[in-house]
Amino acid sequence: MPTSTLAASRADPANPLDPADDLETGLPFPQRYYAILVVALGITLAVLDGAIANVALPTIAHHLNASPASSIWIVNSYQLSVTISLLPLASLGDRIGYRRVYLWGMALFTLASLGCALSTSLPTLTLARTVQGFGGAGIMSVNTALVRMIYPRAQLGRGIAINAMVVAIASAVGPTLASGVLAIASWPWLFAINVPIGIAALVLGLRALPVNERHPAPYDLLSAVLNAIVFGLLIFAVDGLGHGEARAWVMLEFAGALVVGWYFVRRQLTQPAPLLPVDLLANPVFALSIGTSICSFCAQMLAFVALPFLLQETFGFSQVQTGLLMTPWPLVIIGAAPLSGVLSDRYPAGMLGGVGLALFALGLVSLATLHAQPTILGISWRMALCGAGFGIFQSPNNRQILSSAPRERSGGASGMLGTARLTGQTLGAALVALIFGVAPQHGPTVALYVATAFAAIAAVVSMLRLVPKQGAPARG
C-alpha cells in the first residue's frame, strides 16, 4: 500500500484500519476517541444491566407473580450465558475479527433488551435475559482486545484504565439509576433504556472500530460445546454447594465437570490456537496474572456480599445509609484507575499489583475489625482504602494479561481476563453463602477475614511476577 493511501485510510474514521497495517501504533485521532467511546458504551450497558437487574429483582418478581426463588433466574440466566460463551466468542474473535464479534454482540444485546422490556411472564423474561447474556458476552469477550487495537503499545495502560474507570462508574451509579427509574416508571423501562444507547453504539462502531489480524486456525466447535458443559456444570455445582442443595447431586455435578474438563483440556493441547488458551497459560507471567485476577475478584465479591449484612444487621444502618457508606469504594476506583493506568506504562505490573492488593487486604481487615459502634467517617475511609487498593491493582494487571499474549491471540487473552473475573466472583459468592450457612451469627465478619486472605494471596502471586525467570529478566 502506498504511503499516501495508507495515510488516507488512517485519517478516515469511516475506513477501519487494514489488518496488514502496523497496529502497534494504535488508531489515529479522532478515530481513537470514537472507538474507545463505543467500547465504553458497550461495557457500561453490560455492567449496568447486571446491577440494575439485581436491585429491581423484588419489583419484577412481584409484578410477574413469581416467587423469590424462581425470580433468581432473571439474574442467573444472564450470568450463566455470559460465563459459558465468553471463551468461545473470544476465540471466534481471533478468527473472524473482534470488531465483528463486538458489533454482533451489541446488536443481540440491544434486541434482547427490547425483548426484556416487552416480556409479560417470568419464562419469556428469563429467555430474553439468556439471549441478552450471549450478547453481553460478545461485548465483554473482545472488549479489552479492542482496546489493544485502539491504543499504541506505549499507552495501552491508559486505555485499559479508561475501561476500569467506566466499570467503576457504572457499578457506582447502577443501584441509584435503577431506584430512580423505578420511582418514576415501571420496571420494563430498566431494559428499554438500553435500546437507544445500543443503537447509537452500533452506528458509531460501524465507523470507528478497527479491524484486526485474524488467526488462520479453523474454529473448534466441539471445544466450544465442551467449554459450555464444563463451566455450566461448575456454576451449578458451586451455586448448589453454597445454597445447601443435596450433597450427592452437587458432587455428581463436580465429577461431571472434572471428567469433561479433563477431555476438554487434553483437546486444547492439540490445537494450534486453543479455545482455552493453555498455550498462553504456559507463560508464567500470564498464568500468574490470571491467578492474581481470580483471587482478587473472589475477595471483592466476598466483601460486596458480606458488607451490606454487616452494616445493616450488625451495626443497624438503614438500606439507604448502607448504599451511601459503600459508595467511597467505587468512587475512589474512578480516581485510582487512571493514575495506575499511566503508571503501568512505566512500572512493572507485579509491583503495582502487589502494592495495590496489599492496600486492599489492609482495608478489608480494617473493616473486619470494626468496633461495635463505628463512625461514618471510620467506615468511609476503610471503604476508600479498599477502593484505592483495588483500583491501583486492576489496570496494571489487565495490561499485563493483554501484553503477555501475541497480538493475534488478543481475543483469547481478553476472554481469559473476563473468565478470570467471573470465576472469582462466582467463587466469592458461593463462599459467602457457605460461610453464612456454617456460621450465621458471625458470617459477615468471617467472610471479610476470608476476603482478606484471598487479597493477601493475590498480592503474593502478583509479586511473584517480579522474580526473574530462568534465562530471562523480570518483566512482570
C-alpha positions as CSV (number, residue, x, y, z in Angstrom):
1,M,0.0,0.0,0.0
2,P,1.5,3.4,-1.0
3,T,2.3,5.8,1.9
4,S,-0.3,8.3,0.7
5,T,-3.0,5.7,0.6
6,L,-2.1,4.4,4.0
7,A,-2.2,7.8,5.5
8,A,-5.6,8.5,3.9
9,S,-7.0,5.2,5.3
10,R,-5.7,6.1,8.8
11,A,-7.2,9.6,8.6
12,D,-10.7,8.4,7.6
13,P,-12.8,7.2,10.6
14,A,-15.2,5.6,8.1
15,N,-12.4,3.3,6.9
16,P,-11.3,0.8,9.5
17,L,-7.6,0.1,9.6
18,D,-6.3,-2.6,7.2
19,P,-5.2,-5.7,9.2
20,A,-1.9,-5.6,7.4
21,D,-1.1,-2.2,8.9
22,D,1.2,-2.0,11.9
23,L,-1.5,-1.6,14.6
24,E,1.1,-1.2,17.4
25,T,0.7,2.5,16.7
26,G,-3.0,2.4,17.6
27,L,-5.7,4.3,15.8
28,P,-5.3,7.9,14.6
29,F,-7.1,10.8,16.1
30,P,-10.1,11.4,16.2
31,Q,-11.0,7.8,15.3
32,R,-9.3,6.6,18.6
33,Y,-11.7,8.7,20.6
34,Y,-14.8,7.4,18.7
35,A,-13.6,3.8,19.1
36,I,-13.0,4.0,22.8
37,L,-16.4,5.7,23.2
38,V,-18.0,2.7,21.6
39,V,-16.1,0.3,23.8
40,A,-17.1,2.3,26.9
41,L,-20.8,2.4,25.9
42,G,-20.8,-1.4,25.5
43,I,-19.1,-2.2,28.8
44,T,-21.4,0.4,30.5
45,L,-24.5,-1.4,29.2
46,A,-23.2,-4.8,30.3
47,V,-22.2,-3.7,33.8
48,L,-25.3,-1.5,34.4
49,D,-27.6,-4.3,33.3
50,G,-26.3,-6.7,35.9
51,A,-26.6,-4.1,38.7
52,I,-30.0,-2.8,37.7
53,A,-31.5,-6.4,37.5
54,N,-30.2,-7.2,41.0
55,V,-31.8,-4.1,42.5
56,A,-35.1,-4.4,40.6
57,L,-35.5,-8.2,41.2
58,P,-38.1,-7.9,44.0
59,T,-40.2,-5.4,42.0
60,I,-40.1,-7.6,38.9
61,A,-40.9,-10.7,40.8
62,H,-43.9,-9.1,42.4
63,H,-45.2,-7.7,39.1
64,L,-44.9,-11.1,37.3
65,N,-46.3,-13.0,40.3
66,A,-43.1,-15.0,40.6
67,S,-41.7,-16.5,43.8
68,P,-38.4,-15.1,45.1
69,A,-36.7,-18.4,44.4
70,S,-37.8,-18.7,40.8
71,S,-37.1,-15.0,40.1
72,I,-33.4,-15.5,40.8
73,W,-33.2,-17.0,37.3
74,I,-33.7,-13.5,35.9
75,V,-30.2,-12.9,37.2
76,N,-28.7,-16.4,36.9
77,S,-29.8,-16.9,33.3
78,Y,-27.8,-13.8,32.2
79,Q,-24.8,-14.8,34.3
80,L,-24.8,-18.4,33.0
81,S,-25.0,-17.5,29.3
82,V,-22.2,-14.9,29.7
83,T,-19.9,-17.4,31.5
84,I,-20.3,-20.3,29.1
85,S,-19.8,-18.2,26.0
86,L,-17.0,-15.8,26.9
87,L,-14.1,-18.0,25.8
88,P,-15.9,-19.4,22.6
89,L,-16.7,-15.9,21.5
90,A,-13.2,-14.6,22.3
91,S,-11.7,-17.4,20.2
92,L,-14.2,-16.6,17.4
93,G,-12.9,-13.0,17.5
94,D,-9.4,-14.2,16.9
95,R,-10.7,-15.8,13.7
96,I,-13.4,-13.5,12.2
97,G,-12.4,-10.2,13.9
98,Y,-13.0,-8.6,17.3
99,R,-15.0,-5.8,15.6
100,R,-17.5,-8.2,14.1
101,V,-18.0,-10.2,17.3
102,Y,-18.4,-6.9,19.3
103,L,-20.9,-5.4,16.9
104,W,-23.0,-8.6,16.6
105,G,-22.9,-8.9,20.4
106,M,-24.1,-5.3,20.7
107,A,-26.9,-5.9,18.2
108,L,-28.0,-9.1,20.0
109,F,-27.9,-7.3,23.4
110,T,-29.9,-4.4,22.1
111,L,-32.6,-6.7,20.5
112,A,-32.8,-8.8,23.7
113,S,-33.2,-5.7,25.8
114,L,-36.2,-4.8,23.8
115,G,-37.4,-8.4,24.4
116,C,-36.9,-8.0,28.1
117,A,-38.9,-4.7,28.1
118,L,-41.8,-6.4,26.3
119,S,-41.9,-9.6,28.4
120,T,-45.1,-10.3,30.3
121,S,-44.1,-13.5,32.1
122,L,-41.2,-15.0,34.0
123,P,-40.4,-17.6,31.3
124,T,-40.3,-15.0,28.5
125,L,-38.2,-12.6,30.6
126,T,-35.8,-15.4,31.5
127,L,-35.4,-16.4,27.9
128,A,-34.8,-12.8,26.8
129,R,-32.2,-12.4,29.6
130,T,-30.5,-15.6,28.4
131,V,-30.2,-14.1,24.9
132,Q,-29.1,-10.8,26.4
133,G,-26.3,-12.7,28.2
134,F,-25.0,-14.1,25.0
135,G,-25.0,-10.5,23.6
136,G,-23.2,-9.2,26.7
137,A,-20.6,-12.0,26.3
138,G,-20.0,-10.8,22.7
139,I,-19.3,-7.3,24.1
140,M,-17.1,-8.4,27.1
141,S,-15.2,-11.2,25.3
142,V,-13.3,-8.9,23.0
143,N,-13.6,-5.6,24.9
144,T,-10.0,-5.4,26.1
145,A,-8.7,-6.9,22.8
146,L,-10.2,-4.0,21.0
147,V,-8.6,-1.6,23.5
148,R,-5.2,-3.2,22.5
149,M,-6.0,-2.3,18.8
150,I,-7.2,1.2,19.6
151,Y,-4.2,2.4,21.7
152,P,-0.5,2.3,20.9
153,R,1.6,-0.1,23.0
154,A,3.2,2.7,24.9
155,Q,-0.2,4.0,26.1
156,L,-2.1,0.7,26.5
157,G,-2.3,1.1,30.3
158,R,-4.2,4.4,29.8
159,G,-6.8,2.6,27.5
160,I,-7.3,-0.2,30.0
161,A,-7.6,2.4,32.8
162,I,-10.5,4.0,31.0
163,N,-12.2,0.6,30.8
164,A,-11.7,0.1,34.6
165,M,-12.9,3.6,35.3
166,V,-16.1,3.1,33.2
167,V,-16.8,-0.2,35.0
168,A,-16.4,1.6,38.4
169,I,-18.7,4.4,37.4
170,A,-21.4,2.0,36.1
171,S,-21.1,0.0,39.3
172,A,-21.5,3.1,41.4
173,V,-24.5,4.6,39.6
174,G,-26.3,1.3,38.8
175,P,-28.3,1.0,42.0
176,T,-29.1,4.7,42.1
177,L,-30.2,4.7,38.4
178,A,-32.4,1.6,39.0
179,S,-34.0,3.2,42.0
180,G,-34.6,6.5,40.1
181,V,-36.2,4.8,37.1
182,L,-38.4,2.7,39.3
183,A,-39.5,5.8,41.2
184,I,-41.0,7.4,38.0
185,A,-41.6,4.4,35.7
186,S,-42.4,0.7,35.6
187,W,-39.6,-2.0,35.5
188,P,-39.7,-2.6,31.7
189,W,-38.1,0.8,31.3
190,L,-34.9,-0.5,33.0
191,F,-34.3,-2.6,29.9
192,A,-35.9,-0.2,27.3
193,I,-33.3,2.5,28.1
194,N,-30.6,0.1,26.6
195,V,-32.2,0.2,23.2
196,P,-31.3,3.8,22.0
197,I,-27.8,3.6,23.6
198,G,-27.2,0.2,21.9
199,I,-28.3,1.6,18.5
200,A,-26.0,4.7,18.9
201,A,-23.1,2.4,19.8
202,L,-23.8,0.2,16.7
203,V,-23.9,3.1,14.3
204,L,-20.7,4.7,15.8
205,G,-19.0,1.3,16.0
206,L,-19.5,0.6,12.3
207,R,-17.5,3.7,11.5
208,A,-14.8,3.7,14.2
209,L,-13.8,0.2,15.4
210,P,-10.6,-1.2,14.0
211,V,-10.1,-4.4,12.0
212,N,-7.5,-6.8,13.5
213,E,-5.3,-9.5,12.1
214,R,-7.0,-12.9,12.1
215,H,-5.7,-16.2,13.2
216,P,-5.8,-18.7,10.3
217,A,-6.6,-21.8,12.5
218,P,-10.2,-23.2,12.0
219,Y,-12.8,-22.7,14.7
220,D,-13.1,-25.6,17.1
221,L,-16.9,-26.0,17.5
222,L,-16.5,-29.2,19.7
223,S,-14.3,-27.3,22.1
224,A,-16.9,-24.5,22.4
225,V,-19.6,-27.1,23.4
226,L,-17.2,-28.8,25.9
227,N,-16.4,-25.4,27.4
228,A,-20.1,-24.6,27.9
229,I,-20.6,-28.0,29.6
230,V,-17.6,-27.6,31.9
231,F,-18.4,-24.1,33.0
232,G,-22.1,-24.7,33.2
233,L,-21.6,-27.8,35.5
234,L,-19.1,-25.8,37.7
235,I,-21.5,-22.9,38.1
236,F,-24.4,-25.2,39.1
237,A,-22.2,-27.2,41.4
238,V,-20.7,-24.1,43.2
239,D,-24.1,-22.5,43.4
240,G,-25.6,-25.7,44.8
241,L,-22.8,-26.0,47.4
242,G,-23.4,-22.5,48.6
243,H,-27.2,-22.9,48.8
244,G,-27.3,-26.3,50.6
245,E,-28.5,-28.5,47.8
246,A,-28.3,-32.3,48.1
247,R,-24.6,-33.1,48.6
248,A,-24.8,-36.2,46.2
249,W,-26.2,-34.1,43.4
250,V,-23.5,-31.4,43.9
251,M,-20.7,-34.0,43.9
252,L,-22.2,-35.5,40.7
253,E,-22.0,-32.1,39.0
254,F,-18.4,-31.6,40.2
255,A,-17.5,-35.1,38.9
256,G,-19.1,-34.4,35.5
257,A,-17.2,-31.1,35.2
258,L,-14.0,-32.9,36.1
259,V,-14.4,-35.6,33.6
260,V,-15.5,-33.4,30.7
261,G,-12.9,-30.8,31.7
262,W,-10.1,-33.4,31.6
263,Y,-11.0,-34.3,28.0
264,F,-11.5,-30.6,27.2
265,V,-8.0,-29.6,28.3
266,R,-6.5,-32.6,26.5
267,R,-8.1,-31.5,23.3
268,Q,-6.8,-27.9,23.8
269,L,-3.2,-29.2,24.0
270,T,-3.5,-30.5,20.4
271,Q,-4.9,-27.2,18.9
272,P,-2.7,-24.6,17.2
273,A,-4.8,-21.8,18.8
274,P,-6.8,-23.4,21.5
275,L,-10.2,-22.0,22.7
276,L,-9.0,-22.4,26.3
277,P,-5.6,-20.7,25.8
278,V,-3.4,-23.3,27.5
279,D,-0.5,-22.2,25.4
280,L,-0.8,-18.7,26.9
281,L,-1.1,-20.2,30.4
282,A,2.3,-21.9,29.8
283,N,3.7,-18.4,30.0
284,P,4.4,-17.9,33.8
285,V,3.7,-14.2,33.7
286,F,0.3,-14.7,32.0
287,A,-0.6,-17.5,34.4
288,L,0.3,-15.5,37.5
289,S,-1.7,-12.5,36.2
290,I,-4.8,-14.7,35.7
291,G,-4.3,-16.2,39.2
292,T,-4.0,-12.7,40.7
293,S,-7.2,-11.7,39.0
294,I,-9.2,-14.7,40.2
295,C,-8.1,-14.3,43.8
296,S,-8.7,-10.5,43.8
297,F,-12.2,-10.7,42.3
298,C,-13.1,-13.5,44.8
299,A,-12.0,-11.2,47.6
300,Q,-14.0,-8.3,46.2
301,M,-17.2,-10.4,45.8
302,L,-16.9,-11.8,49.3
303,A,-16.7,-8.2,50.6
304,F,-19.5,-6.8,48.4
305,V,-22.0,-9.5,49.5
306,A,-21.0,-9.5,53.2
307,L,-20.8,-5.8,53.8
308,P,-24.5,-5.0,53.5
309,F,-25.3,-7.6,56.1
310,L,-22.5,-6.3,58.4
311,L,-23.7,-2.7,58.1
312,Q,-27.4,-3.3,58.4
313,E,-27.8,-6.3,60.7
314,T,-24.7,-5.9,62.9
315,F,-24.4,-2.1,63.1
316,G,-28.0,-1.1,62.4
317,F,-27.6,1.2,59.4
318,S,-30.6,1.6,57.1
319,Q,-30.6,0.4,53.4
320,V,-30.0,3.9,52.1
321,Q,-27.2,4.6,54.6
322,T,-25.6,1.3,53.6
323,G,-25.6,2.3,50.0
324,L,-24.0,5.6,50.8
325,L,-21.4,4.1,53.1
326,M,-20.3,1.7,50.3
327,T,-20.1,4.4,47.7
328,P,-16.5,5.5,48.5
329,W,-15.2,2.2,47.3
330,P,-16.2,2.6,43.6
331,L,-15.7,6.4,43.7
332,V,-12.0,6.0,44.7
333,I,-11.5,3.4,41.9
334,I,-12.6,6.1,39.4
335,G,-9.7,8.2,40.6
336,A,-7.2,5.4,41.2
337,A,-7.7,3.6,37.9
338,P,-6.4,6.4,35.5
339,L,-3.4,7.0,37.7
340,S,-2.5,3.3,37.9
341,G,-3.0,3.1,34.1
342,V,-0.5,5.8,33.4
343,L,2.0,4.2,36.0
344,S,1.5,0.7,34.4
345,D,3.1,2.1,31.2
346,R,6.3,2.8,33.2
347,Y,6.5,0.4,36.1
348,P,6.1,-3.4,36.4
349,A,2.5,-4.8,36.9
350,G,3.9,-7.2,39.6
351,M,5.0,-4.3,41.8
352,L,1.9,-2.1,41.2
353,G,-0.4,-5.0,41.7
354,G,1.3,-6.2,44.8
355,V,1.2,-2.7,46.4
356,G,-2.5,-2.2,45.4
357,L,-3.6,-5.6,46.7
358,A,-1.7,-5.2,50.0
359,L,-3.7,-1.9,50.5
360,F,-6.8,-3.8,49.5
361,A,-6.1,-6.5,52.1
362,L,-5.4,-3.8,54.7
363,G,-8.7,-2.1,54.0
364,L,-10.6,-5.4,54.3
365,V,-9.0,-6.4,57.6
366,S,-9.8,-3.0,59.0
367,L,-13.4,-3.5,58.0
368,A,-13.4,-6.9,59.6
369,T,-12.1,-5.5,62.9
370,L,-14.5,-2.5,63.3
371,H,-15.6,-2.0,66.8
372,A,-19.3,-2.3,67.9
373,Q,-20.2,1.4,67.3
374,P,-18.3,2.6,64.2
375,T,-18.5,6.1,63.0
376,I,-19.5,7.0,59.4
377,L,-16.0,8.5,58.9
378,G,-14.4,5.4,60.2
379,I,-16.3,3.2,57.8
380,S,-15.8,5.6,54.9
381,W,-12.0,5.7,55.0
382,R,-11.8,2.0,55.2
383,M,-14.1,1.6,52.1
384,A,-11.9,4.2,50.3
385,L,-8.8,2.3,51.2
386,C,-10.3,-0.9,49.6
387,G,-11.2,1.1,46.5
388,A,-7.8,2.6,46.2
389,G,-6.0,-0.7,46.5
390,F,-8.3,-2.4,44.0
391,G,-8.0,0.5,41.6
392,I,-4.2,0.5,41.7
393,F,-4.1,-3.2,41.1
394,Q,-6.6,-3.7,38.3
395,S,-5.3,-1.6,35.3
396,P,-1.7,-2.9,35.5
397,N,-2.8,-6.5,35.9
398,N,-5.2,-6.3,32.9
399,R,-2.5,-4.6,30.9
400,Q,-0.1,-7.5,31.8
401,I,-2.6,-10.1,30.7
402,L,-3.1,-8.5,27.3
403,S,0.6,-7.6,26.6
404,S,1.8,-11.1,27.6
405,A,-0.1,-12.6,24.6
406,P,0.8,-12.4,20.9
407,R,-1.2,-9.7,19.2
408,E,-3.1,-12.2,17.0
409,R,-4.2,-14.0,20.3
410,S,-5.6,-10.9,21.9
411,G,-9.1,-12.3,21.8
412,G,-8.0,-15.4,23.8
413,A,-6.3,-13.2,26.4
414,S,-9.3,-10.9,26.6
415,G,-11.6,-13.9,27.1
416,M,-9.4,-15.3,29.8
417,L,-9.4,-11.9,31.5
418,G,-13.3,-11.9,31.6
419,T,-13.4,-15.6,32.6
420,A,-11.0,-15.0,35.5
421,R,-13.2,-12.2,36.7
422,L,-16.4,-14.2,36.5
423,T,-14.7,-17.3,38.1
424,G,-13.5,-15.2,41.1
425,Q,-16.9,-13.5,41.5
426,T,-18.8,-16.9,41.3
427,L,-16.4,-18.5,43.8
428,G,-16.7,-15.5,46.2
429,A,-20.5,-15.5,46.1
430,A,-20.6,-19.3,46.8
431,L,-18.1,-18.9,49.7
432,V,-20.3,-16.2,51.3
433,A,-23.3,-18.5,51.1
434,L,-21.3,-21.3,52.6
435,I,-19.9,-19.2,55.4
436,F,-23.4,-17.8,56.2
437,G,-24.7,-21.3,56.4
438,V,-21.9,-22.6,58.7
439,A,-21.6,-19.5,60.9
440,P,-24.7,-17.4,60.5
441,Q,-24.1,-15.2,63.6
442,H,-20.6,-14.1,62.6
443,G,-21.0,-14.7,58.9
444,P,-20.2,-11.2,57.6
445,T,-17.1,-10.8,59.8
446,V,-15.8,-14.3,58.8
447,A,-16.4,-13.5,55.2
448,L,-14.3,-10.3,55.4
449,Y,-11.4,-12.3,57.0
450,V,-11.6,-14.8,54.2
451,A,-11.7,-11.9,51.7
452,T,-8.6,-10.5,53.4
453,A,-6.8,-13.9,53.0
454,F,-7.6,-14.0,49.3
455,A,-6.4,-10.4,48.8
456,A,-3.2,-11.2,50.6
457,I,-2.7,-14.4,48.4
458,A,-3.3,-12.3,45.3
459,A,-0.7,-9.8,46.5
460,V,1.9,-12.5,46.9
461,V,1.0,-14.1,43.5
462,S,1.3,-10.6,41.9
463,M,4.8,-10.1,43.4
464,L,5.9,-13.5,42.1
465,R,5.9,-11.9,38.6
466,L,8.9,-9.8,39.7
467,V,11.0,-13.0,40.2
468,P,13.4,-13.3,37.2
469,K,12.5,-16.4,35.1
470,Q,15.3,-18.8,34.2
471,G,17.3,-17.3,31.4
472,A,15.2,-14.1,31.2
473,P,15.0,-10.8,33.1
474,A,11.9,-10.0,35.2
475,R,9.2,-8.3,33.1
476,G,6.2,-8.6,35.4
